[in-house]
Structures are given as C-alpha cells and as structure tokens.
Amino acid sequence: MYRNTRRVLALCAIAVVAILALWLLAGCGGHSEPGAQTGALTMHIKWPTAAPAGVAPAAIPADTQCLQITLTQGAWQQVVTVKRPTGETTSDVNITGLPIGEVHMHVGAFDDYTEDPDGTVHATGNMLAWAVKDVDVLPNKAAEVNVTLGTTPDKVVVDPGEASTILNVEETLDLTATAYDSEGNILLVAGFTWDTDDRKIATVDNLGKVTAAFPGKTGVNATVDGVTGSLDVRVRGWEPWDTTPAAGAYRTVVCNGKIYCFGAMATNEPTTQWHVYTPGTKTWVQPPDLPVERFAPALGVIGGKIYLAEEYGEGVNTTYEIDPDTYALTAKATMPTGVSAPAATDFGGKLWLIGGANTSGGASAAVQTYDPSTNTWASKNDFPVAGSLGSAAVFGGDLYVCGLGPYSTPTSAVYRYNVTNDTWSAAPALYTARMALSLGVGPYALYAMGGSTSGIPTGTTVVEALNGSLWRPAPPVPSPLVTWNSGGQAAVDDYLYVIGGTTGAADVNTVYRLWVGDGAL
C-alpha cells in the first residue's frame, strides 16, 4: 500500500505540473513567456489617382504599383507587399503574428512588382518614396496605421525612438523623420533634407545619423517639400561660455539667478574688487570696491541678502551684509575666531565657516556660524581636521565639506554634518585625492571639481559627482584648474558655471559651463 500511495502522489504531482505548464503557456492568470502572445496591424492605404501639381518629387507619383511593408523587432522581421488595387483609391491590409511591443515599420512605394502563382507579391523596380514609424503592438488588439500617397505634407516629426537625445562628444544617434498630411495620415515621401542649427555642436548625414562634436545644444532638422520638423539634441560636457573681467580665482555665490563673484585673486593676491554676472546675457557689472581686501571670503545667501565674512587685510574680520540689488554694504558682528579661506556656505538659515587659515598662518579646525536674525556668532564643535581652502555645499538637505586638510596635502576625505549631535561623520570618499577643489550643486548631483592632486598647485581636470552612495566620474573640465568657485556653487538654469581660476602657474579668465539638468553622470 505504501508503494502504491507514493506512485499515486507522484502521478498527481506530474499532472499538476503539466496542467500548470499548459496554463502558463496559455497566458491565463500569469505572465506569458516572451513571444507567447502576438498582435496585429491594420494599414489603411489611400492611393493617388494622379500626382498633385507642384508637389513632385516629395509626394508619391501616380505610377506607384505596390507598397512593401517591412516590420522588424530585434532579429524578427516580416515583409508584406501589397499591389495597387484596380480602379480603387483605398485599400486595407491586415498583418497578423506580430510580436508584442514596439515594432519598427518601413513602408516603401515601388513602381513595379512580380506576383507568384499563389498570389504572393514582390516589389521590384525603383523605390519612389517611403516612410518609417515605430508602432506599438498590443495583445488582442490590432494597431491601426493610415498611409497616404500623393498629397502635400502638413508636418514632419523627428523621432529618436528609445535612444537618448543627450550625447557625449563623438557619440552618434540615429533619428527618423515621418511626414504627415493635414488629416494626420502618414505620408510617404522621397526623402528628407537633414541639417543642424549649429554644425559645431553636431552634424547629421542624409540618413538622419547625428554625430556629437562639441558641448552644447542644437536643433536637428528634417525638411521635405518646404515643411520642417525639429528635435533638440544636447552634447554633454564643459563648454567655453564667456570671459571674466580679470584673470584669476573667484569666490562665488548665486542669488536671484546672478552669480556674485568676489575677486579676481590674480596670482593669489587679495583684492577689494567684486563683480555681478548674469550668465544668460553674459553681462558683467562691477559694484564699488569692498572696504577692505579679501582673499577667499566665506559667502552665503540668507533671506535674500548676501553675507560675507573673512579676516584678511589690515586684521579686519568684520562681517558684511550685502544688498544684491543696490550693492549696499552693512557692517555686522565680527567672527569669534578670525580665519581666511574657510570652507563656507549657508545652511539652516546661518552662514557656516569651517576651518581656514588663522591669523598666525596656521590651519584652524574651528567651526563658526553667523545668524543674521540676531546678528550673532556661535562656535560649534571643531572639525575633525584643521585646514583651509576647502569647499562646503548643501546637497539633499545635508552639509558636505571636501578638500579640507593640512596645507599642501591633498585629501579624498569627505565629511557630512550631523545636526542632531553637532558632529561630523565620514561621507563617501572621493576617488581622487585633491586640495583647493570646488563643490558645485546641481539639481541631481553634488560635483567635486578641479583642485590639485599634489602638494604643488598644478591643477587637475578631474570632476566627480555624487548622487547616491558613491562618487562617479563626470565630464572633466577642459583646463586643469586649482581654485575656482571655491564656495559652494549652485547651478543657474541647470548650468554649473566655472568662473575663472588659476592653474597654479597662470591665471585663467575663461567662464566654462556644464549642463547638469539631465541627472546623468
């Protein structure tokens, strides 16, 4: 009995597995295997009675004798040829057995055909016109496409398919163009004329293949019979955008879409000069000089006002409130510990200064905050290391500090502030140890840019981006720069700007910008 019981159980198990397999293959109540379900396509064709005057060669001429419909998805392909009906101006063709998903369709119009005894039609002769389009095929429902011959185009649509329109330099992108008549029917045409708005940024061949050449954005255009369709393509990377009023490194802060640039510190010398830059119009304004020289001041924007603090020149460490519209300066309370070139930014409604060089020239680990609402300074727990020329920025609601360590010692250490217990903890480290680098804040990532990889300030082009738990390579800056945008630099209209800088051996007056609005690295 025991043996029979085991045999019955085994047979039952086999039966259950078989039923389950048939159930899955039928697609009932579960996910079917790829290719288990198919779809269909119905094409409604309008044939011309005569070539409309003045539209040749764009529209299909009247001597079109057949259409060849080629459908592809990956390695799968199906070709169906339909001959022109006699004495009719419309016809339909139904195609079954299509895979589910996006199917690429190419329709070609030919001036001749052959027909097998079984009625199968083959296109021959010349292809007079064509159209391409991606069709979404769904199960249990026929996709419908309307194709028109012998009419004038009303609009042209340029389509990248599933490919990204954001490219790196030297990458390529295949675009397709589809013409439509005024009723929204696909119009077969004898080719498009392709071009780009800016051939320096990207070029395109006569088949719609785009080649990225230089950072920036340009429109790619397809034209037929005087009707043009366009698609914007962006090439990622730093692009030279403008020049600064003077060469050298600047400390920068963004307020109301303008960049307030304090400097330039040419050959690392202090200065009283500062400038207001509107990047969209490339406009520079030089307000009246500061009351005292500054080297690399702490900057922040709180309540619509700019706050500046640093002890440099004549031993003055007065804090200033700056009206961004009138450029008026108002003296505020002095900081408890005078420092120069601290890592600094605004955070939690206060101006934060981390580290810096103290009055005796040594490195400081002091963390100080200024509260504009009470015009008072407060001291926080010390930073884990003493140093200057670091950079601070706020990203994702957290305060980060990079590049702060002993003088002439590059570091990969990154620290994040813990508000709850006033302490600093190690954040994901940089892959490339640097000093005198800059932090920049984009809408999707925190960028650690430039700096020096050795004790000798020779500059680097390295840029890394953090938008998760690791730093990843980002487009390198074209010139090796040591000090630029040393304060936390925010993006303006999804662009991150580099304002001047120094390589250590020479000062730079170029403004570079990087589009950071895509979230890609």
C-alpha positions in Angstrom: 0.0 0.0 0.0 2.9 2.3 0.8 4.4 1.8 -2.6 1.0 2.5 -4.3 0.5 5.6 -2.3 3.8 7.0 -3.4 3.1 6.2 -7.0 -0.3 7.9 -6.9 1.3 11.0 -5.3 4.0 11.1 -7.9 1.4 10.8 -10.8 -0.6 13.6 -9.2 2.4 15.8 -8.9 3.3 15.2 -12.6 -0.3 16.0 -13.6 -0.3 19.3 -11.6 3.0 20.4 -13.2 1.6 19.6 -16.6 -1.6 21.5 -16.0 0.4 24.4 -14.6 2.6 24.5 -17.6 -0.3 24.5 -20.0 -2.0 27.2 -18.0 1.2 29.4 -18.2 1.6 28.8 -21.9 -1.9 29.8 -22.5 -1.3 33.1 -20.6 -4.1 32.5 -18.2 -3.7 34.2 -14.9 0.0 34.7 -15.1 2.9 36.2 -17.2 3.4 34.5 -20.5 6.8 33.8 -21.9 8.2 36.3 -24.5 6.7 35.6 -27.9 3.8 33.6 -26.5 1.3 36.3 -27.4 1.1 38.1 -30.8 -0.6 41.2 -32.1 -1.8 42.5 -35.4 -1.6 45.6 -37.6 -4.2 47.0 -40.0 -3.0 49.5 -42.5 -5.4 51.8 -44.4 -3.9 52.9 -47.7 -5.0 55.9 -49.8 -3.7 55.5 -53.4 -3.3 58.6 -55.6 -5.2 59.0 -58.8 -2.6 61.4 -60.2 0.4 63.3 -59.0 -0.7 66.6 -57.5 0.6 69.6 -59.4 3.7 71.2 -57.9 4.5 68.6 -55.2 6.8 66.2 -57.0 9.1 64.7 -56.1 8.1 64.8 -52.5 4.7 63.0 -52.9 4.4 59.6 -54.4 3.8 59.8 -58.1 0.8 58.1 -59.7 2.9 55.3 -61.2 3.3 53.6 -57.8 2.3 50.0 -58.3 2.9 48.4 -54.9 3.8 49.0 -51.3 6.4 46.9 -49.5 5.8 46.9 -45.7 8.8 45.7 -43.6 8.3 45.2 -39.9 11.2 44.5 -37.5 11.7 43.9 -33.8 15.3 42.9 -32.9 16.1 39.8 -35.1 12.5 39.2 -36.0 11.3 40.5 -39.4 8.2 40.2 -41.6 7.8 41.6 -45.1 4.4 42.1 -46.8 3.9 43.5 -50.2 0.6 44.9 -51.4 -0.1 45.7 -55.1 -2.2 48.6 -56.1 -5.9 47.8 -56.5 -7.5 48.3 -59.9 -10.0 51.1 -60.1 -9.9 51.8 -56.4 -8.4 54.7 -54.4 -8.3 52.9 -51.0 -7.4 49.5 -49.7 -6.7 47.8 -46.4 -4.0 45.2 -45.4 -4.1 43.1 -42.3 -0.9 41.7 -40.9 -1.0 39.1 -38.0 1.6 37.3 -35.9 3.4 40.5 -34.8 5.4 40.4 -31.6 4.1 42.5 -28.7 5.9 45.7 -28.1 7.4 48.4 -30.3 7.7 47.3 -33.9 9.7 49.3 -36.5 7.8 49.8 -39.7 9.3 50.8 -43.1 6.9 51.4 -45.9 8.3 51.7 -49.4 6.5 52.6 -52.7 7.7 50.8 -55.8 7.0 51.3 -59.5 6.8 47.6 -60.4 6.2 44.2 -58.9 6.0 40.5 -59.7 3.4 38.0 -58.5 3.8 34.3 -57.7 1.1 31.7 -58.7 -0.1 31.6 -55.1 -0.7 35.4 -55.2 2.4 36.4 -53.2 3.6 39.9 -54.4 7.2 41.0 -54.6 8.3 44.6 -55.0 10.6 45.3 -58.0 11.8 48.3 -59.9 12.5 51.7 -58.2 11.5 52.7 -54.7 9.8 56.1 -55.3 9.1 57.1 -51.8 9.0 55.7 -48.2 8.1 56.4 -44.6 9.3 55.0 -41.3 7.5 54.8 -37.9 7.6 52.8 -34.7 4.3 51.2 -34.0 3.1 49.9 -30.5 1.7 46.4 -30.9 -0.6 45.3 -28.1 -2.1 41.8 -27.5 -5.7 41.1 -28.6 -5.9 44.4 -30.4 -4.9 45.4 -34.0 -2.7 48.5 -34.2 -4.1 50.9 -37.0 -1.9 53.0 -39.3 -3.1 55.3 -42.0 -0.9 55.8 -45.0 -1.4 58.4 -47.7 0.1 58.7 -51.1 0.1 61.7 -53.4 -0.6 64.6 -51.1 1.3 67.5 -49.6 2.9 67.3 -46.2 1.4 69.3 -43.3 4.0 68.5 -40.6 7.2 66.5 -40.0 8.1 64.7 -36.8 11.7 63.8 -36.0 11.9 60.8 -33.6 14.9 59.3 -31.7 12.9 56.2 -30.8 14.0 54.8 -27.5 17.5 56.4 -27.7 18.6 59.3 -25.6 19.0 62.7 -27.2 21.8 63.5 -24.7 25.2 62.5 -26.1 28.8 62.7 -25.2 31.3 64.1 -27.7 31.8 61.7 -30.7 28.7 59.6 -29.8 26.1 59.1 -32.6 22.4 59.0 -32.7 20.1 57.6 -35.4 17.0 59.7 -36.0 14.0 59.0 -38.1 11.6 61.5 -39.7 7.9 61.0 -40.6 5.8 63.3 -42.7 2.0 63.6 -42.1 -0.8 65.2 -44.1 -3.3 67.6 -42.7 -5.5 64.7 -41.5 -2.8 63.0 -39.5 -2.1 60.3 -42.1 1.5 59.1 -42.6 2.7 60.5 -45.9 5.3 58.6 -48.0 7.9 60.9 -49.4 11.0 60.7 -51.5 13.5 61.5 -48.7 14.3 64.4 -46.3 16.9 67.1 -46.3 18.8 66.9 -42.9 20.7 69.7 -41.2 21.5 71.0 -37.7 21.2 74.5 -36.4 24.8 74.5 -35.2 27.2 72.2 -37.0 29.9 73.0 -34.5 27.9 71.1 -31.8 26.6 68.2 -34.0 26.4 67.2 -37.6 23.8 64.9 -39.3 24.1 62.9 -42.6 21.4 62.4 -45.2 20.0 59.3 -43.4 19.5 61.1 -40.0 22.6 59.9 -38.2 23.8 62.6 -35.8 27.4 62.8 -34.7 28.1 64.8 -31.5 31.1 67.2 -31.9 31.1 69.8 -29.2 29.3 70.5 -25.9 26.1 72.5 -26.2 22.5 72.1 -27.6 21.4 72.3 -31.2 18.3 71.5 -33.2 18.3 68.7 -35.8 16.0 69.4 -38.7 14.4 67.2 -41.3 12.7 69.1 -44.3 10.5 67.8 -47.1 8.6 70.0 -49.6 9.2 73.1 -47.5 7.9 71.6 -44.3 10.5 71.1 -41.4 10.4 69.1 -38.2 13.0 69.6 -35.5 14.4 67.8 -32.4 16.8 69.2 -29.9 20.0 67.2 -29.2 22.3 68.1 -26.4 26.0 67.2 -26.3 27.2 66.9 -22.7 30.5 68.4 -21.4 32.0 71.7 -20.4 31.7 74.5 -23.0 33.6 77.8 -23.1 30.9 80.3 -22.4 32.4 83.7 -21.7 35.5 85.5 -20.3 35.9 87.2 -16.9 36.7 90.9 -16.4 40.1 89.8 -14.9 42.0 86.6 -14.8 42.3 84.7 -11.5 40.3 82.8 -8.9 36.9 84.0 -7.7 34.8 83.1 -4.7 31.2 82.9 -5.9 27.6 82.7 -4.7 24.3 82.6 -6.6 21.4 84.9 -5.8 18.3 85.6 -7.9 19.8 83.9 -11.0 23.0 86.0 -10.9 26.5 85.0 -9.8 28.2 87.3 -7.4 32.0 86.9 -7.9 34.5 88.2 -5.4 37.9 88.6 -6.9 39.8 88.0 -9.1 42.6 87.0 -6.8 45.2 87.1 -9.5 48.4 85.2 -8.6 46.6 84.5 -5.3 46.7 88.2 -4.2 43.9 89.7 -2.1 41.6 92.2 -3.7 38.7 94.6 -2.9 37.0 94.0 -6.3 33.9 92.1 -6.9 31.5 91.6 -9.9 27.9 90.6 -10.6 27.5 88.2 -13.5 24.3 87.4 -15.4 25.2 84.3 -17.3 22.3 84.1 -19.7 23.1 87.5 -21.2 26.9 87.4 -20.4 26.6 90.7 -18.6 29.2 91.8 -16.0 28.7 94.7 -13.5 31.4 95.9 -11.2 30.0 97.4 -7.9 32.0 99.8 -5.7 35.0 98.1 -4.1 34.8 96.4 -0.7 36.0 98.4 2.3 38.9 96.0 2.9 40.9 93.4 0.9 39.6 89.9 0.8 41.4 86.7 -0.3 38.8 83.9 -0.3 35.9 85.1 1.8 33.1 83.0 3.2 29.8 83.6 1.3 26.2 82.7 1.8 22.7 83.8 0.9 20.1 84.1 3.7 16.8 85.8 3.5 17.6 87.4 0.1 20.8 89.0 1.4 24.4 88.0 0.7 26.7 87.6 3.8 30.5 87.9 3.6 33.0 87.1 6.3 36.8 86.7 6.4 39.7 88.1 8.3 42.2 89.3 5.8 44.0 92.6 5.2 44.6 95.0 8.0 43.4 92.4 10.5 39.7 93.3 10.0 37.2 90.5 10.3 34.0 92.4 10.1 31.0 90.6 8.6 29.1 92.3 5.9 25.6 92.1 4.7 25.2 93.0 1.0 22.1 94.0 -0.7 22.1 92.1 -4.0 20.2 94.8 -5.8 21.7 98.1 -4.6 25.1 96.6 -3.7 25.0 98.4 -0.4 27.2 97.0 2.4 26.2 97.0 6.1 28.8 96.0 8.7 27.7 93.3 11.1 29.2 91.5 14.1 32.8 90.2 13.9 33.5 86.4 14.0 34.9 85.0 17.2 38.0 83.4 15.5 39.4 85.3 12.6 40.2 83.0 9.7 40.9 83.3 6.0 39.9 80.9 3.1 37.5 78.7 5.1 35.1 76.2 3.7 31.8 78.1 3.8 28.2 78.1 2.7 24.7 78.9 4.1 22.9 76.1 5.9 19.9 76.2 8.1 19.5 80.0 7.9 23.0 80.6 9.1 26.4 81.3 7.4 28.9 78.5 8.2 32.7 78.8 8.3 34.6 75.6 8.6 38.4 75.7 9.2 40.6 78.2 7.4 43.9 79.9 8.0 44.2 81.7 11.3 45.9 85.0 12.0 49.3 83.3 12.6 49.2 81.5 9.3 48.4 78.1 10.8 45.4 75.9 10.0 42.2 76.1 12.0 39.6 73.4 12.8 37.1 76.0 14.2 33.5 75.8 13.1 31.7 79.1 13.4 28.1 80.1 12.4 26.6 83.6 11.9 22.9 84.1 12.5 21.6 87.2 10.6 18.3 87.2 12.6 20.2 88.0 15.8 23.5 89.4 14.4 25.4 86.9 16.5 28.2 84.4 16.0 28.3 80.9 17.7 31.0 78.3 17.9 30.3 74.7 17.1 32.4 71.6 17.8 35.7 71.6 15.9 36.0 70.0 12.5 37.8 66.6 12.6 40.9 68.1 10.9 42.5 71.6 10.6 42.9 73.1 7.2 42.0 75.8 4.7 40.9 76.2 1.1 38.3 73.5 1.5 34.8 73.7 0.0 31.4 73.3 1.5 28.0 72.8 0.0 24.5 71.7 0.9 23.0 68.8 -1.2 20.0 66.7 -0.4 19.5 68.7 2.8 23.0 67.7 4.2 26.0 69.8 4.7 29.2 68.4 3.0 32.8 69.5 3.2 35.6 68.4 0.8 39.3 69.2 0.3 39.9 70.5 3.9 43.1 69.2 5.4 46.7 70.2 6.3 48.2 72.7 4.0 49.7 71.3 0.7 48.2 67.8 1.5 45.6 66.5 -1.0 42.8 64.5 0.7 40.0 62.3 -0.5 38.1 62.6 2.8 34.5 64.0 2.6 32.6 64.9 5.8 28.9 65.3 6.4 27.4 67.3 9.3 25.1 65.6 11.9 22.7 68.3 13.0 21.4 66.3 16.0 24.6 66.0 17.9 26.8 68.7 16.3 29.4 66.2 15.0 31.0 65.4 11.6 31.0 61.9 10.1 32.8 60.4 7.2 30.8 60.6 3.9 31.6 58.6 0.7 35.3 59.5 -0.1 36.5 60.9 -3.4 38.3 58.6 -5.8 40.9 61.3 -6.5 42.5 63.0 -3.5 42.7 66.8 -4.0 43.1 70.1 -2.3 41.8 73.5 -3.3 38.9 71.9 -5.1 35.4 73.3 -5.5 32.0 71.8 -4.7 29.1 72.6 -7.0 25.4 71.8 -6.5 23.3 70.7 -9.5 19.6 69.6 -9.3 20.6 65.9 -9.3 24.2 65.7 -8.0 26.9 67.2 -5.9 30.1 67.9 -8.0 33.7 67.9 -6.7 35.6 69.8 -9.4 39.2 70.6 -10.1 41.8 71.2 -7.4 45.4 69.9 -7.1 46.4 66.3 -6.8 49.8 67.1 -5.3 51.3 69.5 -2.8 52.4 71.6 -5.8 49.3 73.5 -7.1 49.4 72.4 -10.7 45.7 71.9 -11.2 43.6 69.0 -12.4 40.7 68.5 -14.8 39.1 65.8 -12.6 35.3 66.1 -11.9 33.4 63.6 -9.7 29.7 63.6 -9.0 27.8 62.2 -6.0 24.1 61.3 -6.4 23.9 58.2 -4.3 26.4 56.4 -2.1 29.4 56.7 -4.5 31.3 59.4 -6.4 31.3 58.7 -10.1 33.3 60.3 -13.0 31.7 63.3 -14.5 32.8 65.3 -17.6 36.3 66.7 -16.9 36.8 70.4 -17.1 38.8 71.4 -20.2 41.6 73.2 -18.3 43.4 72.0 -15.2 42.3 74.4 -12.5 43.2 74.7 -8.9 41.0 77.3 -7.3 37.7 78.3 -8.9 34.2 78.7 -7.5 35.7 77.7 -4.2 32.5 78.4 -2.4 29.5 76.1 -2.9 28.4 77.0 -6.4 24.8 76.3 -7.3 23.5 75.9 -10.8 21.8 78.7 -12.7 19.1 77.4 -15.1 20.5 73.9 -14.8 24.0 75.0 -15.8 27.0 74.8 -13.5 29.5 77.7 -14.1 33.2 77.9 -13.6 34.3 81.5 -13.1 38.0 81.9 -14.0 40.6 80.2 -11.8 44.3 79.5 -11.6 46.4 76.6 -12.6 49.0 77.5 -10.0 51.4 78.7 -12.7 49.0 81.0 -14.6 45.6 82.7 -14.0 42.6 81.9 -16.2 39.9 84.2 -17.4 37.6 81.7 -19.1 34.0 81.0 -18.0 33.0 77.4 -18.6 29.6 75.9 -18.1 28.3 72.3 -17.8 24.6 71.4 -18.3 23.6 69.3 -15.3 19.9 69.1 -15.9 19.7 65.5 -17.1 20.8 63.8 -13.9 23.3 61.7 -15.8 27.0 61.4 -14.8 
